[in-house]
Amino acid sequence: MAIKDNIDIRIDDESARRMLREKKHKAENWQPAARLIHRQMQVNADSMFVRNRRGGRHRGVTWKPFADQYTRITDGATVPAEGGVRRLRGSGQVLGRLRPSGTRVTSSSGLLQDTGTLRSRALISRRITKTKLVMSSGNVRYARRQHDMRPWAFFHLPNDMRMMQRILLRHLLSG
């Protein structure tokens, strides 16, 4: 097969310089891209709360489910966090564990979602400088302790790296 046409590529010096100046300006002002990365990380954190509602594995992290309340010595029955096991004395069933808000754990309760504060404030705070993007859960005082047990704010490589590359590339190549 013979090549019939030649391809001639020419770069106009002035248009190349103009394009490089535009891209330099975009590279120096990465804040729009940083805001998009922050928003995507919020979505990722929220997906942790949804997917691991009752415990499980998502984005490479395992959340332990609610711990059982106790195991009775008399009959060996294990009472789960949501209760529901027949009482030994009296009538009725054992109630679910009492949560910090004063409500009880039920079969539909979600991990780390007692009041909804932690989930709604996950990575809500951000600070963008010329070289940094800092994200945090604001001033939720128990967030760090809970994050140590069941992490929700982290980079899952290589997926999050690809997401950031796409956002930054789109930012550099846009208008």
N, C-alpha and C positions, 0 to 999 in steps of 0.2 A: 504494500500500500504506500503510495507516494503522497507526500504533503504538497498540496497544490497552492496553498496560500501561506504567506509569511505573516507572522504576528509581530507588529511593531509597537513596543511600549515606550512611551516617552513621559518623563516626569518634568513638569514645568516647575522650575526652582521656586518661583514666587508662590504658587499654589501649595507646594510642599511646605514651605516655611509658614504660610498662613495656617495650614492644617496642624502643624506641630505646635504653633502658638496656642491654638484652640485647645488641643489635647493637654498641653501643659497647664493651662488655666483649669481645665476639668480635673486633672490629676491633683492640683493643689487644693481645689475645692471639692473634697470628697464627701462633704456632709450630706448631700441628698442620697448618695449610695449608702452611707452609714445609717441613715434613718430607715432605709429599706432593709438593711441587714438586721437592725434592731427589731423591726416589725416581724421579720421572718423568725427571729429567735423567740419572740413572744409567742408566735403561732406554734413553734416547736415545743415550748414549755407547756402551753395549754394542751397540746396533744398528749403530753406525758400524763397530765391529770385525767384526761378522758380515757386513754388506753389502759392506764394502770389503776383505774378507779378502785378495783378490788384486789389489787396486787397483780404482778405479772412482769413481763419483759417487753420493753419497747426502746428503740434507739440504742440498743446495747447495754441498757441498765435494767436491773431487776429490783422491783419494789416488793418487799415482803408484805403479805396480806395482814389483815388485822390479827393480832395475837389472841389466842384463847384466853378467857377470863381465868379459869382455873380447872383443875381436875379434882373431882370429889374423891376423897379417900374411901368413903363408905361403899360406894357402888362402882367407882372407877369411871363415871361419866365425865366426859370433857365438855365444859360449857363454853361455846364459842362466844366471840365478842358481841354478837347480836342477841345472845340469850336463846330462849325458845326451848330449853330443856325443862322437863317437869321438875317441880320442886320436890324435895324429900319430905319436908314438913309443911303442912298446910296445903292449900290448893293453888292451882295456877302454874305459871311457868316463870323461870328466872328471867329477869329483865336484861336488856342489853347494857353494856358498859356505859357509864356516865362519861360524856365528853366534856371538855373544858367549858363549852358554852352552856352546859346544863342540860342539853338534850341527850338522848340515849342512842347508841349505835343500833341501827336496824339493818335488815337484810339489803336495803337499798342505799345505805351510807357509803360515801366515798372516802378513800384515804386522803388525809390533809385537806378535807373540804368541810370541816365542821361548821364554820361560819361563812366560808366562801372568800374570806379576806385574802388568804394566801394565794389562791388561784387567780383572783382578780388583780392582785398586785404583783404577780410574778414578772420580773424584769420590767416593771413599769417605769422605773427611773433610768434615765440615760444621760451621759455627759459625753459630748463629742468635741474633741480638740483637733488640731491639725494632724496629729499622729495617732490618736487613740479614740476608741469607743469603749466606754465603761458602762455596763448595765448592772442594775441591782433591783432588789425587790423593795426599794424604798425603806421606810422605817418600820417594817413588820419585824418586831423584836425577836420573834421565835423562828424566823425564816432560816437562819444559818443552822440552827440545831436540827430543824426538820430536813433541810437540804442534805445534811450529813447522813441521815438515815435513808432518805428517799430523794436522790438528786433529780432536779428538773431543769436546771440551767447549766448547760455544758455544751461543748462542741463535740459532735459525733462525726469523726473523720472516717472516710473521706467525703461523706455526703454534704456536711455543712461547708466544707472547703469548696466543693463544686458550686454550691449555692452562692457563696460569697464571690467566687470568681465570675459567675454569670452576672451578678448584680454589678460588680465593678466594671466588667467589660461593657455591659449595656450602658453604664454611665459614661464611660470614656467615648463610646462610639455614637452616643445620641447627639442629635441636632447640633 
